[in-house]
Amino acid sequence: MLFKYFPTMVLLTCISFNANAQSKDFGISIGILPQGGHNAITDVAGVTVGHITLEKEDSIRTGATAILPHTGNIFQEKVPAAIHISNGFGKLAGYSQVAELGNLETPILLTNTLNVANAVNALITYTLEQEGNETVRSVNAVVGETNDGYLNDIRGRHVQEADMLKAIENAKSGKVAQGNVGAGTGTICFGFKGGIGTASRVIPDDLGGYTVGVLVQTNFGGVLQINGVPVGEELDQYYLKGKLQDSADGSCMIVVATDAPLDARNLERLAKRAAFGLAKTGGIASNGSGDYVIAFSTHPENRVPYNTEEAVLEKKELKNGAMSPLFLAANEATEEAIINSLLFAETTTGRSGHKIEALPKDKLREIMKKYGRLEE
């Protein structure tokens, strides 16, 4: 059936993840492609996401988020992958082997800067303990991070290996918790409370019908725009406002999943387009911002077996000329995922009494309406 393009209605909500939470819906049209069923990275078949959130006493505001490309033994059935470095002020682990071999052999863990080592240990433990991996002697753990040290006692390195393993254990399909959760518990974005955000897009059936899902951990700055509206300026909170030394530093981790049959080369091309989505929100990839995109394909025929006697592997590969719809999907899903990370986040007080306000939803509604970009 021929697929029609139409604007996507994004539900912008202020949600607390408890039974008494209330939400307020905003109608904003971002892009032209439709969302997947859950508007999440888990709309890509087989992908699961898990969180562990640590909110203790008055200074621990941190956690970890796990993304699994499939529910089997990832080391034994690796998936094609690529990593794009938009700005390299970061501590991402596992980059060189992904760049060299073009595949991913562990789940992806996101956490805070000083807990990368614990996350690597957790992924090694997880892999070595899986049935079938009894003789494995090398594991390329992939871990991304952002620095949550303003709200969190980051020097305490509170996310332990057991916590990381719990995040992996918690991974599930379907709806994904967003905002102040997992690796986004203590993050800041555009001067407001950031966090975990996710979104997805589906391309037309006659162009393959593939899904692209994105999950972000937002902790960066710039001049916030939502669907082209200068929200940061309207709220009088943005980089370089008032004094030159205002910081836009931080980081953004972006994970892109697709079921399209892509090799590492085209996954890297897809990852680059996700960075465009970050730019559309007003992010500037400042000097101290570590902005990375990890992209992988879940297409079942393109898994890379660890043990095989075959010297030649047969794979399906989407041609270059068919990539543009996926590029658009990655761009739109990344833009929306970043905005969702802000809209699902809540005001947070943490280390040393530091307080970061959530994006003010009532004022946002007024601003979007002022510019004629609110669909009620």
N, C-alpha and C positions, 0 to 999 in steps of 0.2 A: 504494500500500500504506500502511495506517495505521502511523504512526510511534509507537513506544512510548518514553516517557521512562524513563531509567534513569540511575543515578549514573555519572559518568565516573571511570574509574580513571586517576589521574595517576601517571606514573612519575617519581619524584623521584630524580634521579641525581647522582652526583659524577663528572663526566666531564672528562678532560683530552683536548684535541683532538690526540692523537698516537696512533700505532699501538699503543703499549704501555699505553694507558689502561685502567683498570678502573672498573666502575660498580657501584653498589649501588642496587638498586631499593627504593623505598618505595611502598606502596599507600595513597594518600590520595584520598578521594572529594570533589572540589570541584564543587559544583553538580549539576544534573540533566541537562544536555544533553550529548550525545556529542561527542567530538573529531572533527576531520577526519582524513584519512588520515595526514598528517604532524604533526598537532597544531601547526600553524604558520600564519603569515599567508599563506604560499604555497599553502595549501589553497584560497584564493580564486583561481579560474582566471585565469591571466595574470600574477599578481603574482610578481615575482622580488626576491631579496634578495642583496646582495653586501657583503663586508667588506674593509677593509684594516686590518691590525693592526700597530702599531709598538711593538716591545719592544726597545729598544737601550740598551746600557751599563747604568748603574744608576739612570737618572732619566727615561727616556722610556717611558711606559706610556699609550699613547693610540691613536687610530685614527679610522676613519669607517665608517659603515654606510649603504648606499644601498637605498632601497625604490622599485621601479618598478611603477606600476599596470598597465602592459601593455608588450609588447615592441616595439611600433611607434613611430612618431614622436609622442611625447606632446604636443609643441607643436601639431602639426597636428590631433591627435585628443585634445583635452583631456577630462578626466573630471570629473564633478561632485564637489565637495569642500567641506569646512567645517573651521574650526578653533575649538575651544573653549578658552578661557583659564580654567583653574581657579584659578591664582595666577600673576600676570604678572611675577614677578621673573626675567626671562630675556631672551634676545637672539634670539628666533625671527625669522627673516627671511621676508618674503613674505606676512605676515599680511593686510595691508590689501586687497590685490587679491583674495585668496581670499574675504575677507569681502564685498567689493563685487560681484564677478562670479560667485562660487560655483563656481569650477572650478580645477583644478590643471593646469599646463602643463609642468612639469618633474618629473623624479624628486624624491624627498625624500631629502635627505642629513642624517644625524645625525653630530655630531662634538663637539669640546670648545669651550668658550666663546670662546676667543681665536682659534679657527680658522674661525669663521663666515664671515669675509670670503673666505678661500681656498675655502671650499665654494661660496659664491655665484659666485665666478669660475669654478670648475670647471663648475657647472651652466650658466653662460652659454656657456662654451667648448663643452660637450657639445651644447647646443641649436644654436648657430650652425653647428657642423660637420656636423650631420645633413643628409642629402640631402633637399632640398625646402625647407630653411630659408635659402636663399641671400639672400633679401631681408628677413629678420627683423631688426628694429631695436630690439626691446624684449623682455626676458625677465624673467618674475617667478619668480625662484629661491626655492624653499622649503627652509629649513635650520633644523633644531632643534639644541639643544646642552644639555650639562650640564657642570659645572665639575669636571674631574678633577685639579685642582691639588695635592691632597694627595699623590697617588702619582706624578704626572706633572710634568715641567718644562713647565708650561703656557705660561710666558712665552717659551719657545723657539719656540712656534708651529710645531711640527715636521711637522704634517700638511700637506703641500704640495698645490698644485692637481693635480699629477700623481698623487698618492696618492688624492685624491678621485675622479679619473677612473678610476683602477684599481678602486676599490670599485664604481663603476657597471659597469665592464667585467666584473667578477667576478659580477655578479648572475645568479642562476639560480633555477629553481623547485625544488620538492622540499624535502628536509630543510634546516633552517637551523641553522648553528652558533650556540651560545649561551654565555653566561658571559663569560669574559675574552677578548673578541673584538671587533674593530671599534670602534665608538664606546663600547663598554662596557669596554674594556681597563683603564682606570684609575678606574672608578667605585666608589662605596661606598653600601651600602644598609642601613639599620637598624644601622649600625656594623659590618656584615660586608661582605665583598667582594660588590659588585653586578655588573651587566653588562647584556648583551643577553638578553632572554627573549622567548619567543613561545608562542602557543597559539591554538587555534581551536575553534569550536563550530558545529554544524549544527542547524538548526531542523527541526521535523517536516515531512515531505513534504506533508501536507495543509494546512500553513501556508506553503507556498512552497518548502520544502527549501533555503533559502538558507544560505550559509556566511558567518560573520563570523570574520575573522582579526585578531589583534593582535600587534604587536611593540613592546617597551618598551626604553628605555635608563634603567636605574634608578640614581639617585644622590641618595637622599633619606632622611629619618629619621622616627622616630615610635616606636610601641610594636608590635613585630612580632607579628602573628597569622597562623597558618596554619590555614585551615579552622576558624576560631573558637577555636583553641587559643592561649592566651597564651604563645607561645614566647619572646618577648623577656623577659617577666617571669621565666619559668622559667630562662632562661639568665642572668638578672641583668644584662642589657644592654638598656637602653632609654632613651628621652628623659626627662630630668629625674631620672634615677637618680643619687642622691648629691648633685648640685649643680645649682643653678638654671641656670647658664650652659651646661650641656650643649647641644650644637647638634643640631637636627633639620633644619638647612638642607641645601640641595642642589637637585636638580631631578629631574623625571621626564618624559621624552618618551614619549608613547603614540601609536602609529599604528594606526588601525583601517581595515580594508578589508572590503568586502562585495560580493557579486555581486547583491544585491537592487537593484531599480530605484528608487533614492532620489534626490531632488533635494537641493540644498544645505541647505534648511531642515530636512528630516528627517535629513540627515547630521549637522547640528549637534546635533539632539536625541539622536542615537545617540552622538555624542562625549561629551555630558554624562553618559550612563550609564556610559561607560568610567571616568570619574572616580570613580564609586561603587565600582568594582572596586578602585581604588587605596585607597580608604578602608577596604575590608574587610581589607586586609593590615595595617592599622594606621598608614598614612601620614596625616599631619595637615596637609599643605600649609602648612608653616611660613612665616614672614615672608620668608625668603630662598630659598624653594623655587620654582623656575619650573616649573609643572606645566601642560603643554599636551597637547591631544589633536587630532591631525590625522586626519580621517576622509574616505574617498573611496569611490565606487562604481565598479565595473568593468563594470557592465551594458553590453553592447556597443551596444544601441540608444539609450543615453543619452549617448554621447560627443558632445562639442561641437566641430564642425569649425571650423578657423581660417578657411579660405576657403570660403565658400558664397554662392550667389546667392539662397538662400532667405531670405525675411524672417521666416518662421515655422518653427520647428523642432518636430517632433512627437516626443514622448518618452513613455515609460511611467513611471508614478509610483505607488508603493505607497501605498495610502490610510493615513491616520493610524491608523485602528483596527486595522491589521495590523502596527503597529510593535512592539508589546510583546514578542513572541518575540525580535526582534532586540535589543531593549534588554537582555533577560536574557542573550542570547549575548555581547554586548559586555561586560557586567558580569562574567560568569564567565570569559571568555577573558582579560580584563585582569588579574583576580585571579590566575589561574594563571600568566600570562606573567611577572608580577612575582615570584612564588614560584620559577618556573623560572630566572629570572635569578640568584637566590641559590643555587639548588641546583646549577647547572652551573658556578658560579664557583669559582675556586681561590685559595688564600692567595697574596697578592702583596706583594712588597717593591719599593719604588720610590724616588722622590726623597728625598734626605736620610736614607735608611735607613728611611723610614716603612714600616710593615708592617700590612697589614689581613688578618685571618684570614677564611677561608671559614666559612660557617655549619657548625657541627660536626654531621656527619651521624649519628654514633652517639648523641650526646646527643639529637638531634632525634627519632630513632626511639624512644628511651626516653620522651620527653615525649609524643609522639603516642600511644604505647601506654598511657601512664598515663591519658590522657583518653579512652581507648577510641575513638580516631579513626584507628588504623592497621589497615588491612586486609591481612593477610598471606596 
